[in-house]
């Protein structure tokens, strides 16, 4: 299983860790193979990773798979984290996004879409549009449109970041978002 980031060593974590910093302490311990550090990081950041994966995969089982992969690979990836401790949640969230995208591309995903996962996509929801209509509308978007829509509108990524994550141009990201919004409006208009 390849690490999520490449080109850094486990010793890089130890040399960049500010003394007394809890996150860096956990990462140092994890780099040394301490599984209790992994458990601590999971308790603190597991929900963030799972929710990020759930928004992108729209499937609880797939989101669980993605979260598991992120934390299984975390020991090999911790050397890639060199920012301040406060930026660790954003860093691990970005890893979760990349892992979710890899999972979506792998074809191992399930085509289940949960109503709960879709509710937060279009806020505020008009009272006459029921939850099932939103669920169906988002599920009917193409994979490309749904991914860009979720990354931009739910995860808050800029088009440049989305382009980098997906390996597309910024213009393609913008076009996919525009088409996703238009398709959702049309699909929801027909559900009234």
C-alpha positions, 0 to 999 in steps of 0.5 A, spaced: 500 500 500 503 506 497 503 512 502 499 518 501 504 523 500 511 521 497 518 524 498 518 525 506 521 521 511 518 519 518 524 523 521 522 529 518 516 529 523 521 529 529 525 534 527 520 539 525 515 538 531 515 544 536 516 542 543 510 540 547 505 540 541 500 535 542 499 534 534 506 533 533 507 529 539 502 524 536 505 524 529 512 523 532 509 517 536 505 514 530 511 515 525 515 510 531 509 505 530 505 507 536 498 505 535 495 508 541 497 515 537 493 512 531 487 511 536 488 518 539 488 521 532 482 517 530 478 519 536 480 526 534 479 527 527 475 520 525 469 524 524 472 529 520 475 524 515 468 520 515 464 526 514 468 528 508 468 522 505 461 521 506 459 527 502 463 525 496 462 518 496 454 519 498 455 512 501 456 510 508 459 503 507 464 507 502 465 513 507 467 508 512 472 504 507 475 511 505 476 513 513 479 506 514 484 507 508 486 514 510 488 512 517 491 505 515 495 509 511 496 515 516 503 512 519 506 513 512 503 520 510 505 523 517 512 525 514 508 530 509 505 534 514 510 540 516 505 546 517 503 548 524 499 544 528 492 548 527 493 546 520 492 539 521 485 538 520 485 541 514 491 537 511 488 530 513 481 533 510 485 534 504 488 527 504 480 524 505 478 528 499 484 525 495 482 518 498 475 519 496 476 521 489 481 514 488 475 510 491 470 513 486 475 512 481 476 505 483 469 502 481 469 499 488 464 503 490 456 502 491 451 506 488 447 507 494 445 515 496 443 516 503 438 522 504 442 524 510 448 525 506 444 530 501 440 534 506 446 539 507 448 540 499 443 545 498 441 550 504 437 552 505 432 547 502 425 550 500 419 547 504 416 544 498 422 540 495 422 534 499 428 530 502 427 524 497 427 529 491 434 532 493 437 525 494 435 523 487 437 529 484 444 529 486 444 522 485 442 523 478 448 528 476 454 525 472 460 523 477 464 529 474 459 534 476 457 531 483 464 531 485 466 538 483 459 540 486 461 537 492 468 539 493 466 546 491 459 547 495 460 542 501 467 542 502 469 549 500 475 548 495 477 553 490 476 552 483 484 552 483 484 546 488 479 542 485 483 542 478 489 540 482 485 534 485 482 532 479 487 533 474 483 538 470 483 545 468 480 551 472 475 552 467 473 545 466 472 545 474 468 552 473 464 549 467 462 542 471 460 546 477 455 551 472 452 544 469 451 541 476 447 547 478 443 548 472 442 540 472 440 540 480 435 546 478 432 543 473 431 536 476 428 539 483 424 544 478 420 537 476 420 535 483 415 540 485 
